Amino acid sequence: MNRSQTTKGLSLLTRFKQDVRESLTGDTLYSQAVGDSSQLQQNQTMTSKAYRYMLLCFTGILVPFIFHNFYSADPVVGWAGVLLLAVFVASIWKLNKTQRPLAEPAILVSLVLSLVFFSVSRGQTYSLYWCYPLLVVIPVLLSSNWAVVLGVINACFVLPVVLTRFELSAGFTIFFSMVLTWLVSAWLMYVVKEQSRYLTRVAVTDSLTGAYNRRYFELQVQDALEMWGRYRRSATLLLIDVDFFKRVNDKYGHSKGDEALKTVVRLITARARSVDAVCRFGGEEFVVMLRETGIDNGMKFAEDIRAMVEASGILPEGTLTISIGVCEVKDVVDADHWLNITDAALYRAKHNGRNRVERASVEIVGLEPKAKTVPEWR
């Protein structure tokens, strides 16, 4: 096994451990992790749709189950099914009104399983087969810990029933087929989740440096403006440009230039927090969105990464440096204004000798348009 395969294996193992660790929080499908508001709103919309489809699916299962019990089996079980069906219908109605449903998915699945167990306890052994569609949807609808808990509860109930009411070979066949149903569904959901993560990462990541791309940066800017407008949560934007980067490419070649950009991103990322976003804006320009950060801490962060890059020894000869413009969200009106005055601060850093950090102010916006100065920067 070569080094890349080993690294990939460790990455998958780390991801699996992270999945397990996240699952221990007890979050269900309706619960959402804290993130930027635009992504959170999108996740909530998708979650509501998925929850609605789940309820419709369970309704489709319950209707024939109810009719069967009313007309040929046990009216008591039928009325229990009607009550559960009412909960599903009410939850669907509340979701259509953009309200929270009556119960979380884990509770609803537990109620359906309880109805099946209740039916079996009243002599309807064949009701066990309703567990198969439930075992399929449990890993799909619930987080890992709830899926495991409900799967174990189902197994603890089903095993003694099939061993006492079926022949031994038939009982083991039914039990292990249910276990395999749950395992296959769980594995498929894990694969789909990994694929979704990969596609999401590709969509928002710069392929060369591994930083986020410009599209992700635009989403972060809009979210930071919204959070400032609604909750007065501060954010600071850094616009970074590598000094004389064209000379680096001309002297050492584009391959060495690419390596220099990757190193700059690694240095910035090492200093940034998990809530911050390091993005490639274009060419040798990068932006950093510092969440919950005022201008003073933003300036300190900028000075730190400027000094780190200068002392890093990226180039075989000479020193690679960066210039940085810094601006806090409270000083801006909208996204274009924020970027423009940060860009003006970056230009001033270039104009004053490069390898320095400049704080943005409204007065410096009219200093000179960036487009006219780009050739002189390279």
TIGUNU-476865 format. One line per 8 residues: their letters; for each residue x, y, z of N, C-alpha, C. Coordinates in steps of 0.2 Angstrom, whole numbers. Example, Ala and Ser with C-alpha at 12.3 -4.5 7.8 and 13.67 -1.06 7.14 Angstrom:
2
AS> 66:-28:39:62:-22:39:66:-16:39  64:-11:35:68:-5:36:64:0:39;
END
This chain:
378
MNRSQTTK> 4:-6:0:0:0:0:4:6:0  3:11:-5:8:17:-5:5:22:0  9:27:0:7:33:5:1:36:3  -1:37:-3:-7:40:-4:-13:36:-2  -13:29:-3:-18:25:-1:-19:25:6  -13:25:10:-13:25:17:-17:31:19  -15:37:16:-18:44:18:-25:44:17  -27:41:11:-34:40:10:-38:36:15;
GLSLLTRF> -35:30:17:-38:26:22:-39:29:28  -34:33:30:-34:37:37:-39:42:36  -40:45:31:-45:51:30:-52:48:30  -53:42:27:-60:39:28:-61:37:35  -56:34:39:-57:32:45:-58:38:50  -55:44:49:-56:50:52:-63:52:51  -65:52:45:-72:54:43:-77:50:47  -76:44:47:-81:39:50:-81:41:58;
KQDVRESL> -75:42:61:-75:43:68:-79:50:69  -78:55:64:-82:61:65:-89:60:65  -91:56:60:-98:54:59:-101:51:66  -98:47:69:-100:44:75:-100:49:80  -95:53:81:-95:58:86:-100:63:85  -102:65:79:-107:70:78:-114:67:80  -114:60:78:-121:57:80:-122:56:87  -118:57:91:-119:56:98:-122:62:101;
TGDTLYSQ> -123:68:97:-127:74:100:-134:72:100  -136:67:97:-144:66:97:-148:70:92  -144:73:87:-148:77:82:-152:73:78  -158:75:76:-162:71:72:-162:75:65  -166:72:60:-167:75:54:-169:82:54  -173:84:59:-176:91:59:-171:96:62  -167:93:66:-162:97:70:-156:100:65  -154:106:66:-149:108:61:-143:111:65;
AVGDSSQL> -137:110:62:-130:112:65:-130:120:64  -126:123:69:-125:130:68:-121:132:62  -123:136:58:-119:138:52:-121:144:49  -119:146:43:-121:153:41:-129:152:39  -132:158:40:-140:158:40:-142:156:33  -139:158:27:-141:156:21:-141:148:20  -136:145:22:-135:138:22:-140:134:26  -141:137:32:-146:135:37:-153:135:34;
QQNQTMTS> -155:141:31:-161:141:28:-162:136:23  -157:135:19:-158:130:13:-158:123:16  -154:121:21:-155:115:25:-162:114:28  -165:119:31:-171:118:34:-176:117:29  -176:120:23:-181:119:18:-180:112:15  -174:110:14:-173:103:11:-176:98:17  -174:99:23:-176:95:28:-184:94:29  -187:100:28:-195:100:29:-198:96:23;
KAYRYMLL> -195:96:17:-197:92:12:-196:85:13  -190:83:15:-189:76:17:-193:74:22  -194:78:27:-199:76:33:-206:75:30  -208:79:26:-215:78:23:-215:72:19  -210:70:15:-211:64:11:-211:58:16  -207:59:21:-207:53:26:-214:52:29  -217:57:31:-224:57:34:-229:54:29  -228:56:22:-232:53:17:-231:46:16;
CFTGILVP> -225:44:17:-223:37:16:-226:33:22  -225:35:28:-228:32:34:-236:31:33  -239:37:30:-246:37:30:-248:31:25  -244:31:19:-246:25:15:-245:18:18  -241:18:23:-240:11:26:-246:10:31  -248:15:34:-253:15:40:-260:13:37  -261:16:31:-268:16:28:-270:9:27  -267:5:23:-269:-2:23:-268:-6:29;
FIFHNFYS> -263:-5:34:-263:-8:40:-269:-7:44  -272:0:44:-278:1:48:-284:-2:45  -285:-2:38:-291:-6:35:-291:-13:37  -285:-16:36:-284:-23:38:-287:-25:45  -284:-21:50:-286:-22:57:-294:-21:58  -297:-16:55:-304:-14:56:-308:-20:53  -306:-23:47:-311:-27:44:-310:-34:45  -303:-36:47:-302:-43:47:-298:-45:53;
ADPVVGWA> -296:-41:57:-291:-43:62:-293:-40:69  -291:-34:71:-292:-32:78:-293:-24:78  -299:-22:79:-301:-15:79:-297:-11:84  -295:-14:89:-291:-10:94:-284:-8:91  -281:-12:87:-275:-10:84:-277:-5:78  -283:-6:75:-285:-1:70:-286:6:73  -289:7:79:-290:13:82:-283:16:84  -278:12:86:-272:14:88:-268:17:82;
GVLLLAVF> -269:14:76:-267:16:70:-270:23:67  -276:23:69:-280:30:67:-277:36:71  -276:34:77:-273:40:81:-266:42:79  -262:37:77:-255:38:74:-255:42:68  -260:40:64:-261:43:57:-263:50:58  -267:52:63:-269:59:65:-263:63:66  -258:60:70:-252:63:72:-248:65:65  -248:60:61:-244:61:54:-248:67:50;
VASIWKLN> -254:66:50:-258:71:46:-257:78:49  -257:79:55:-257:85:58:-249:88:57  -245:84:58:-238:86:56:-237:88:49  -240:85:44:-239:87:38:-242:94:37  -248:95:40:-251:101:40:-247:107:43  -244:105:48:-240:110:51:-234:112:47  -231:107:44:-225:108:39:-227:112:34  -233:111:31:-235:115:25:-236:123:27;
KTQRPLAE> -237:124:34:-238:131:37:-231:133:39  -226:130:37:-219:131:39:-218:132:47  -222:127:50:-221:126:57:-218:120:59  -216:119:65:-212:113:67:-218:108:68  -216:101:66:-221:96:67:-222:94:74  -227:90:75:-229:88:82:-224:84:85  -220:80:82:-215:76:85:-209:75:80  -203:74:83:-197:73:79:-197:66:76;
PAILVSLV> -193:65:70:-193:59:67:-192:53:71  -187:53:76:-186:47:80:-192:45:84  -196:50:86:-202:49:90:-207:45:86  -208:48:80:-213:45:75:-211:38:73  -205:37:71:-203:30:70:-204:25:76  -202:28:82:-203:24:88:-211:22:89  -215:27:87:-222:26:88:-225:20:83  -222:21:77:-224:16:72:-221:9:74;
LSLVFFSV> -215:8:76:-213:2:79:-217:0:85  -219:4:89:-223:2:95:-230:-1:92  -232:2:87:-239:0:84:-238:-7:82  -232:-8:78:-231:-15:76:-230:-20:81  -226:-18:86:-225:-23:92:-232:-24:96  -236:-19:96:-243:-20:99:-247:-24:95  -247:-24:89:-251:-29:84:-248:-36:85  -242:-37:86:-239:-43:87:-241:-46:94;
SRGQTYSL> -241:-42:99:-243:-44:105:-250:-47:106  -254:-44:101:-261:-46:101:-262:-52:96  -257:-55:94:-258:-61:90:-256:-61:83  -255:-55:80:-254:-54:73:-246:-54:72  -244:-61:72:-237:-62:71:-234:-59:64  -239:-60:59:-237:-57:52:-235:-50:52  -237:-46:57:-236:-39:57:-228:-37:58  -224:-43:59:-217:-42:60:-214:-39:53;
YWCYPLLV> -218:-41:48:-215:-40:41:-216:-32:40  -220:-29:44:-220:-21:43:-213:-18:45  -209:-22:49:-203:-20:51:-198:-19:45  -199:-22:40:-194:-22:34:-194:-14:31  -200:-11:30:-199:-5:27:-197:0:32  -198:-1:39:-196:3:44:-188:3:45  -185:-3:44:-178:-4:45:-175:-1:39  -178:0:33:-175:3:28:-174:11:29;
VIPVLLSS> -180:14:32:-180:21:32:-177:23:38  -176:19:43:-172:21:50:-166:25:48  -161:21:45:-154:25:44:-155:31:39  -160:31:35:-161:36:30:-163:43:34  -168:42:38:-171:48:41:-168:50:48  -164:46:51:-162:48:58:-154:48:58  -152:52:63:-145:52:64:-142:45:66  -136:44:66:-133:37:67:-135:34:74;
NWAVVLGV> -135:39:79:-136:36:86:-143:34:87  -148:38:84:-155:36:84:-156:29:80  -153:29:74:-154:23:70:-151:17:73  -146:17:77:-143:12:81:-148:10:86  -150:15:90:-154:13:96:-161:10:94  -164:13:89:-171:10:87:-169:3:83  -164:2:80:-162:-4:77:-161:-10:82  -158:-8:88:-157:-13:93:-163:-14:97;
INACFVLP> -167:-9:98:-174:-10:101:-178:-15:97  -178:-14:90:-182:-18:85:-179:-25:86  -172:-26:86:-169:-33:86:-171:-36:93  -171:-33:98:-172:-36:105:-180:-38:105  -184:-35:101:-191:-37:101:-192:-43:97  -189:-42:91:-191:-47:85:-188:-54:87  -181:-54:89:-178:-60:90:-182:-65:95  -184:-63:101:-188:-68:105:-195:-70:101;
VVLTRFEL> -198:-65:97:-204:-67:94:-203:-72:89  -198:-71:84:-197:-76:79:-194:-83:81  -191:-83:87:-188:-89:89:-194:-93:93  -199:-90:96:-204:-93:99:-210:-95:95  -211:-91:90:-217:-92:85:-216:-95:79  -210:-96:77:-208:-99:70:-203:-105:72  -203:-109:67:-197:-114:67:-191:-111:67  -186:-115:70:-179:-112:72:-176:-109:65;
SAGFTIFF> -176:-113:60:-173:-110:53:-177:-104:51  -183:-104:51:-187:-99:48:-186:-93:53  -186:-94:59:-185:-88:64:-178:-85:63  -173:-89:62:-166:-86:61:-166:-82:54  -169:-85:49:-169:-82:42:-173:-75:43  -178:-75:46:-182:-68:47:-178:-63:50  -175:-65:56:-171:-61:60:-165:-58:56  -161:-63:53:-155:-60:50:-156:-56:44;
SMVLTWLV> -162:-58:40:-164:-54:35:-165:-47:37  -169:-46:43:-170:-39:45:-163:-36:47  -159:-39:50:-152:-36:52:-149:-34:45  -149:-38:40:-146:-36:34:-149:-30:31  -156:-30:31:-159:-24:28:-157:-18:31  -156:-18:38:-154:-12:42:-147:-10:40  -142:-15:39:-135:-14:38:-134:-11:31  -138:-14:26:-137:-12:19:-140:-5:18;
SAWLMYVV> -145:-3:21:-148:4:21:-143:8:24  -140:7:30:-136:11:34:-129:12:30  -127:7:26:-121:7:22:-122:12:16  -128:11:13:-130:15:7:-130:22:9  -133:24:15:-133:31:17:-127:34:19  -122:30:21:-115:32:23:-112:34:16  -113:29:11:-109:31:5:-112:37:2  -119:38:2:-122:44:-1:-120:50:3;
KEQSRYLT> -119:50:9:-117:55:13:-110:57:11  -105:52:10:-99:54:8:-98:57:1  -102:54:-3:-102:57:-10:-105:64:-10  -110:65:-6:-113:72:-5:-108:77:-3  -104:75:2:-99:79:5:-93:80:0  -92:75:-4:-86:76:-9:-89:81:-14  -95:81:-17:-98:85:-22:-98:92:-19  -100:93:-13:-101:100:-10:-94:103:-9;
RVAVTDSL> -89:99:-7:-82:101:-6:-79:103:-13  -81:100:-18:-78:101:-25:-82:108:-27  -88:109:-26:-92:115:-28:-89:121:-25  -86:121:-19:-85:127:-15:-77:128:-14  -73:123:-17:-66:123:-16:-62:125:-22  -57:129:-21:-52:130:-27:-48:124:-27  -47:122:-34:-44:115:-35:-36:116:-34  -33:122:-35:-26:122:-34:-24:123:-27;
TGAYNRRY> -27:127:-23:-24:129:-17:-28:125:-11  -34:123:-12:-38:120:-7:-42:125:-3  -41:131:-4:-45:136:-1:-52:136:-4  -57:140:-1:-63:140:-3:-63:145:-10  -68:144:-14:-68:148:-20:-72:155:-20  -72:158:-25:-75:165:-25:-83:164:-23  -86:159:-26:-93:158:-25:-95:158:-17  -91:154:-14:-92:153:-7:-90:159:-3;
FELQVQDA> -86:163:-5:-84:169:-2:-90:174:-3  -93:174:-9:-99:179:-10:-105:177:-5  -106:170:-4:-111:168:1:-109:170:8  -103:170:10:-100:172:16:-101:179:18  -100:183:12:-101:191:13:-108:192:14  -113:189:10:-120:191:11:-122:188:18  -120:183:20:-122:180:27:-119:185:33  -113:187:32:-110:192:37:-114:198:37;
LEMWGRYR> -116:201:32:-120:207:31:-127:206:35  -130:200:33:-136:199:36:-136:198:44  -130:194:46:-129:193:53:-128:200:57  -125:205:54:-123:211:57:-130:215:57  -134:215:51:-140:219:51:-145:216:56  -145:210:57:-150:207:62:-148:207:69  -142:204:70:-140:203:77:-134:207:79  -131:212:75:-125:215:76:-119:211:78;
RSATLLLI> -119:206:74:-113:201:75:-107:203:70  -102:205:73:-96:208:69:-93:203:65  -90:206:60:-86:202:55:-81:206:52  -75:204:50:-70:208:47:-67:204:41  -66:208:36:-64:206:29:-57:208:28  -53:203:26:-46:204:24:-45:202:16  -42:207:13:-41:206:6:-33:206:5  -31:200:3:-23:199:3:-21:198:-5;
DVDFFKRV> -15:201:-6:-12:200:-12:-5:199:-12  -2:194:-15:5:192:-15:9:197:-19  14:200:-16:18:205:-19:22:203:-25  22:206:-30:26:205:-36:26:197:-38  20:195:-38:19:188:-40:21:186:-47  20:191:-51:22:189:-58:30:188:-59  33:192:-55:41:191:-55:43:184:-52  39:181:-48:40:174:-45:39:169:-51;
NDKYGHSK> 33:170:-54:32:165:-60:37:166:-65  39:172:-67:44:173:-72:51:171:-70  53:171:-64:60:169:-62:60:161:-60  55:159:-57:55:152:-55:51:147:-58  46:150:-63:41:146:-66:35:145:-63  30:143:-67:23:143:-64:22:138:-59  26:132:-59:25:127:-55:27:129:-48  33:133:-47:35:136:-41:30:141:-38;
GDEALKTV> 27:145:-43:22:150:-41:16:146:-38  14:141:-41:8:137:-38:10:135:-31  16:132:-30:18:130:-24:18:135:-18  20:141:-21:20:147:-16:13:149:-14  8:149:-19:1:150:-17:-1:145:-12  0:139:-13:-2:134:-9:1:135:-2  7:137:-1:10:138:5:7:144:9  6:149:5:2:155:8:-4:153:11;
VRLITARA> -8:149:7:-15:147:10:-14:142:16  -9:138:16:-8:134:22:-6:138:28  -2:143:27:0:147:33:-6:151:35  -10:154:31:-16:158:33:-21:153:37  -22:147:34:-27:142:37:-25:140:43  -18:139:44:-16:137:51:-17:142:56  -17:149:54:-19:154:59:-26:155:60  -30:153:55:-37:155:55:-41:150:60;
RSVDAVCR> -47:152:62:-51:147:66:-56:143:62  -59:138:64:-64:134:60:-70:138:58  -72:144:61:-77:148:59:-75:153:54  -69:154:53:-67:159:48:-66:155:41  -67:159:36:-66:157:29:-61:160:25  -56:155:23:-51:157:18:-52:156:11  -53:161:7:-55:160:0:-50:162:-5  -50:159:-11:-46:162:-16:-50:167:-20;
FGGEEFVV> -48:173:-21:-52:178:-24:-51:178:-32  -45:176:-33:-43:176:-41:-36:177:-41  -32:173:-46:-25:174:-47:-21:173:-40  -18:178:-38:-14:178:-32:-17:182:-26  -24:183:-27:-27:187:-22:-32:182:-18  -32:183:-11:-36:179:-7:-40:184:-2  -45:181:0:-49:185:5:-50:180:11  -50:183:17:-52:180:23:-58:183:27;
MLRETGID> -63:179:28:-69:182:32:-68:179:39  -67:184:44:-66:183:51:-73:184:54  -76:179:57:-82:179:60:-81:181:67  -86:185:70:-86:187:77:-80:191:79  -77:195:74:-71:198:75:-71:206:73  -69:210:78:-69:217:76:-63:219:73  -62:225:71:-57:228:67:-50:227:71  -50:228:77:-43:227:81:-40:220:80;
NGMKFAED> -44:215:82:-42:208:81:-41:207:74  -45:210:69:-44:208:62:-37:211:60  -35:217:63:-28:220:61:-23:215:64  -24:213:70:-19:208:73:-18:202:69  -24:199:67:-23:193:63:-19:194:56  -21:200:53:-17:202:47:-10:203:48  -8:206:53:-1:207:55:2:200:56  -1:196:59:2:189:61:3:185:54;
IRAMVEAS> -2:185:50:-1:181:44:4:185:39  5:191:39:10:195:35:17:193:38  18:193:44:24:191:47:26:184:46  21:179:46:22:172:45:24:171:38  21:174:33:23:173:26:30:176:25  31:182:27:38:185:26:43:180:29  42:177:35:47:173:38:47:166:36  43:164:31:42:157:30:47:154:25;
GILPEGTL> 51:158:21:56:156:17:53:152:11  48:154:8:44:150:3:48:150:-3  52:155:-5:56:156:-11:63:153:-10  66:150:-15:73:148:-14:78:154:-13  76:160:-16:80:166:-15:75:171:-14  77:176:-9:73:182:-8:67:180:-3  63:185:-2:57:184:2:51:185:-1  46:181:0:39:182:-3:35:186:3;
TISIGVCE> 32:191:0:28:195:5:21:196:3  17:198:7:10:200:5:8:207:8  3:210:5:0:216:7:-8:214:8  -10:218:13:-17:216:16:-21:223:17  -27:222:15:-32:228:17:-37:225:21  -39:228:27:-43:226:32:-49:230:33  -55:228:33:-61:232:34:-67:228:38  -70:231:43:-75:228:47:-82:230:44;
VKDVVDAD> -86:225:45:-93:225:42:-97:232:44  -96:234:50:-100:240:53:-98:246:49  -93:246:45:-91:252:41:-94:252:34  -98:247:32:-100:246:25:-108:247:25  -110:247:18:-117:248:17:-119:241:14  -116:239:9:-118:232:6:-111:229:4  -112:223:0:-107:219:-2:-102:222:-6  -104:226:-11:-100:230:-16:-96:235:-12;
HWLNITDA> -99:238:-8:-96:244:-4:-90:241:1  -92:235:4:-87:232:8:-81:230:4  -82:227:-1:-76:224:-5:-72:230:-8  -76:236:-10:-72:241:-13:-68:245:-8  -70:246:-2:-66:250:3:-60:245:5  -62:239:6:-56:234:8:-51:234:2  -53:234:-4:-49:234:-10:-45:241:-10  -48:246:-8:-44:253:-8:-39:252:-2;
ALYRAKHN> -40:249:3:-35:248:9:-30:244:6  -31:239:2:-26:235:-1:-21:239:-5  -25:243:-10:-21:247:-14:-16:252:-10  -19:255:-5:-15:259:-1:-9:256:2  -10:249:4:-4:245:7:1:244:1  -1:243:-5:3:242:-11:7:249:-12  3:254:-12:6:261:-14:11:263:-9  10:261:-2:15:263:3:21:259:4;
GRNRVERA> 22:254:-1:28:250:-1:27:243:0  21:240:0:20:233:0:22:230:7  21:224:8:22:220:14:20:224:20  14:226:20:11:230:25:3:228:26  0:230:31:-7:230:32:-10:237:33  -15:238:30:-19:245:30:-26:244:32  -28:248:36:-35:248:38:-39:252:34  -45:250:32:-49:253:27:-53:259:31;
SVEIVGLE> -55:264:27:-59:269:29:-62:272:23  -68:275:24:-72:278:19:-68:283:15  -64:287:18:-60:292:14:-56:289:9  -53:283:10:-48:281:5:-51:277:-1  -58:277:-2:-61:274:-7:-60:277:-14  -60:284:-13:-58:287:-20:-51:288:-21  -47:285:-18:-40:286:-19:-38:284:-26  -40:278:-29:-38:277:-36:-42:270:-37;
PKAKTVPE> -45:269:-43:-49:263:-44:-43:257:-45  -45:251:-42:-40:246:-43:-38:244:-50  -43:244:-54:-42:242:-61:-36:245:-64  -35:252:-63:-30:256:-66:-23:254:-63  -23:251:-57:-17:250:-54:-14:243:-55  -18:238:-57:-17:231:-57:-10:230:-61  -9:233:-67:-2:231:-70:4:233:-66  3:239:-62:9:241:-58:10:236:-52;
WR> 5:232:-50:6:228:-44:10:222:-45  10:220:-52:13:213:-53:21:214:-55;
END
